[in-house]
Amino acid sequence: MTSPRACRLSIRAADCDATRYAVDFGVDDHRNCLDNLFEALNRYGVSVWQIPEPFNLFQNGPVGADGRMVLSDPQSRAGDFVTFRALIDLHCALSPCPQDIIPGNGLKPTDMRVIVANELPSPGGAR
């Protein structure tokens, strides 16, 4: 990661899956990060069991006074960005959080813009 801006990196939360939505929220067939990532990576021979736990770029999940993670709305805004540089060839999958039941993404799933380039964008050019 070469240029985080308004990014609160969180690796404390596992990706949601169909079971979580069904058991915790009583909702069947809800879009979820595990299925989104699997759908993108399956074509490269990656099984659902090989999907790594995500790192959440714009999630705002601070640790509360009791030591538990607190889910709250993100501090990021439209146009905020992160730049990564791949040092080896790779397959990458992204899942803009589809959670719209509890806080974590403002209860409003949004699209994510991805730019793949051979050169790093100039400052201010990633918007």
C-alpha positions as CSV (number, residue, x, y, z in Angstrom):
1,M,0.0,0.0,0.0
2,T,1.7,3.2,-1.1
3,S,-0.8,6.0,-0.6
4,P,-3.5,5.5,2.0
5,R,-5.9,8.4,2.5
6,A,-8.8,8.4,5.0
7,C,-8.1,4.6,5.3
8,R,-8.5,2.8,8.6
9,L,-7.1,-0.6,7.8
10,S,-8.9,-3.3,9.7
11,I,-8.1,-7.0,9.6
12,R,-10.2,-7.9,12.7
13,A,-13.4,-8.8,10.9
14,A,-13.9,-12.0,8.8
15,D,-15.8,-11.7,5.6
16,C,-19.5,-12.2,5.9
17,D,-21.0,-15.3,4.3
18,A,-24.5,-16.6,3.5
19,T,-24.6,-18.4,6.9
20,R,-24.0,-15.3,8.9
21,Y,-26.9,-13.5,7.1
22,A,-29.2,-16.4,7.6
23,V,-28.4,-17.1,11.2
24,D,-27.6,-13.6,12.6
25,F,-30.1,-11.6,10.5
26,G,-32.7,-14.1,9.3
27,V,-32.0,-13.2,5.7
28,D,-31.5,-15.8,2.9
29,D,-29.7,-15.2,-0.4
30,H,-28.1,-11.8,0.7
31,R,-25.0,-10.8,-1.3
32,N,-21.9,-11.3,0.9
33,C,-18.1,-10.9,0.6
34,L,-17.2,-14.6,0.7
35,D,-19.4,-15.4,-2.2
36,N,-18.4,-12.2,-4.1
37,L,-14.7,-13.1,-3.7
38,F,-15.3,-16.8,-4.6
39,E,-17.2,-15.9,-7.8
40,A,-14.3,-13.7,-8.9
41,L,-11.5,-16.1,-8.0
42,N,-13.1,-19.5,-8.8
43,R,-12.2,-19.1,-12.5
44,Y,-8.5,-19.2,-11.5
45,G,-9.0,-22.5,-9.6
46,V,-9.3,-21.0,-6.2
47,S,-11.8,-23.0,-4.0
48,V,-14.0,-21.3,-1.4
49,W,-11.8,-22.8,1.3
50,Q,-8.8,-21.0,-0.1
51,I,-10.3,-17.5,0.1
52,P,-8.2,-15.6,2.6
53,E,-9.7,-13.5,5.3
54,P,-10.0,-9.9,4.0
55,F,-8.4,-6.8,5.0
56,N,-11.0,-4.1,5.2
57,L,-9.7,-0.8,3.8
58,F,-12.4,1.6,4.6
59,Q,-14.2,-0.1,7.5
60,N,-14.3,1.7,10.7
61,G,-14.0,-1.0,13.4
62,P,-12.1,0.4,16.4
63,V,-11.6,-1.6,19.5
64,G,-13.9,-0.5,22.3
65,A,-13.0,0.0,26.0
66,D,-14.2,-3.6,26.7
67,G,-11.7,-5.0,24.1
68,R,-14.4,-5.9,21.6
69,M,-14.6,-4.5,18.0
70,V,-17.2,-1.7,17.5
71,L,-18.8,-1.5,14.1
72,S,-19.5,2.0,13.2
73,D,-20.0,4.0,10.0
74,P,-16.8,4.6,7.9
75,Q,-14.9,7.9,8.0
76,S,-14.0,7.6,4.3
77,R,-15.8,9.7,1.7
78,A,-16.5,9.4,-2.0
79,G,-13.2,9.9,-3.9
80,D,-11.0,8.5,-1.1
81,F,-8.5,6.0,-2.4
82,V,-5.7,3.6,-1.7
83,T,-2.8,2.7,-4.1
84,F,-1.2,-0.7,-4.1
85,R,1.8,-1.9,-6.0
86,A,2.0,-5.5,-6.9
87,L,5.5,-6.9,-6.6
88,I,4.6,-10.2,-8.3
89,D,2.0,-11.4,-10.7
90,L,-1.3,-12.0,-8.8
91,H,-5.0,-12.4,-9.0
92,C,-6.9,-9.9,-6.9
93,A,-10.5,-9.8,-6.0
94,L,-12.4,-7.0,-4.3
95,S,-15.8,-6.9,-2.7
96,P,-17.3,-3.5,-1.8
97,C,-19.1,-4.4,1.5
98,P,-22.7,-5.4,0.7
99,Q,-23.8,-5.1,4.4
100,D,-26.9,-3.1,4.7
101,I,-28.4,-4.4,7.9
102,I,-25.9,-3.2,10.6
103,P,-23.4,-0.3,10.7
104,G,-20.1,-0.8,9.0
105,N,-20.5,0.9,5.6
106,G,-23.2,3.6,6.3
107,L,-26.0,1.0,5.7
108,K,-25.6,1.9,2.0
109,P,-23.5,-0.4,-0.2
110,T,-21.7,1.5,-2.9
111,D,-19.6,0.7,-5.9
112,M,-15.8,0.6,-5.9
113,R,-13.7,1.9,-8.8
114,V,-10.6,0.0,-9.6
115,I,-7.8,1.2,-11.9
116,V,-5.1,-1.3,-13.0
117,A,-2.1,0.4,-14.5
118,N,1.6,-0.3,-15.2
119,E,2.6,3.0,-13.6
120,L,1.5,4.6,-10.3
121,P,-0.8,7.5,-10.8
122,S,0.5,11.0,-10.2
123,P,-0.7,12.6,-6.9
124,G,-4.3,13.7,-7.3
125,G,-4.7,11.5,-10.4
126,A,-6.4,8.5,-8.8
127,R,-9.8,10.1,-8.4
